[in-house]
Amino acid sequence: MTKMFHVKIRAYGYVAEFDIIAEDTKESIENSILDKIGKNMIEFKDAGGWYTKSKLWLTYEEVVDGSRSRPLQEEKVVRT
């Protein structure tokens, strides 16, 4: 079953955010990201010095009901 994922790439001083449709497997997600990059469908923008130019971060999260804002984990803290 295919799902929508929101991808964020921060690489070597540039950033990009985009959505992909893929199966919920590592290989399918990687291939969907590479397809978009290969077809020049991703716009990388200058990070303006916010990220190091020597590292790469790639994160993704499933888009549920058109929203990415729900937390994946919750912690309830009770203070007395």
N, C-alpha and C positions, 0 to 999 in steps of 0.2 A: 504494500500500500504506500502510495506516495504522500509526502507531507511537505509543508512549506517551512523553510528555515531562514532565519535572518543571520547573515554572516557579517562579521567585522574583521577587517584585516588592517593591522598596523605594522608596516614593514619599512625599515630603512628610511624613516623620516616622512613616510606617506601614509595616508589612511583611505579606506574605502569601506562602504557599507552597502549591502544589497541583499535581495531575497533570492532564494533558489527553491526549486521543486525537486525532491529526491526521495528515494527510499530511505528508511531509517537505518542505514548501514554506513559504516565508515567509508567504504569504497564508493558507494553511490554519491555520498555528499562530496567527497574529494573530486570525483569525476564531474559533477555538476559545477563545482567551483572552477575547475580547470577548463571546462567547456566555455564558461562565461569569459574567463581571462583570454582564452584562445580566440574568441570571436570579438575581442575588444569591446565587450559590453559593460565593462567596469571602469569607472572614472576614479583614478587615484588622485587625491588632493594632497598638497603639501601640508604636513602636520604642524607647521609653524613652530618647530622647535620643541613641541610637547613630548615627542617620543624619540628615543635613541635611534641613531642611524645605523647601529650595528646589530639590531635584533628584529625578530619577527614574532608577532602575536597574531593568531588566527582563532577566533571564537565563533561559535554558532549556537543558536537556540531555536527550538521549535516555536513556530507561530501558531497559537491556539485561538480560534475564533477571531482572527484578525488582530490579535493583541499579543505584544511581547512583554507587557508590563507586569504580569503576575509573577510573584517570586517563585523560584524553583524550590526554595527551602524556607521554612518559617521556624522561628524560635519564640516561644512564649516565656517571658520573664516576669516573675511575680516578686514584688518587693514587699517586705513587711516593716 
